[in-house]
């Protein structure tokens, strides 16, 4: 799972039970990089996160390691 507030990016690796934190400055929120590793399976709907309306999409690992979700701000 990856979460960002535009200044920091938090990535949780469930298998290793580790959270990585890095500065988001100058990054395209890592979504473009995620698309190199995952295929968009389908849109799951919409959710509100921290008062922001977001699209929720499901991603499928190209290497067969599983699926994940991304929340994309509608703005």
URBEL-V288844 format. One record per residue. NEAR is the number of other ideal C-beta (glycine too) atoms within 12 Angstrom. D_CENTER is the distance of its C-alpha to the mean C-alpha in Angstrom with 1 decimal. Layout:
BEGIN
((NEAR,D_CENTER) (NEAR,D_CENTER))
END
This chain:
BEGIN
((23,5.7) (30,4.2) (27,6.2) (30,8.5) (17,11.9) (17,12.7) (15,14.9) (19,13.0) (26,9.6) (20,9.5) (24,8.2) (17,10.0) (15,11.8) (15,13.4) (11,16.2) (9,17.3) (8,16.6) (12,15.6) (16,13.5) (18,13.1) (16,13.5) (18,14.1) (15,15.2) (20,13.1) (13,16.5) (11,16.9) (19,13.4) (14,11.6) (26,8.4) (26,7.7) (24,6.6) (12,10.2) (16,10.2) (27,7.6) (20,10.1) (13,12.8) (22,11.8) (26,10.7) (18,12.5) (23,11.4) (18,13.6) (15,14.0) (18,13.1) (19,13.5) (16,14.8) (16,14.2) (20,13.8) (14,14.9) (20,12.9) (13,15.3) (9,17.6) (18,15.2) (16,15.1) (23,11.7) (23,11.2) (24,9.4) (25,9.0) (20,9.5) (29,9.0) (21,12.0) (19,12.6) (17,15.4) (11,17.2) (10,17.5) (14,15.8) (17,14.0) (22,11.2) (29,7.8) (28,6.1) (34,3.7) (28,6.1) (28,7.8) (22,11.0) (15,14.0) (9,15.9))
END
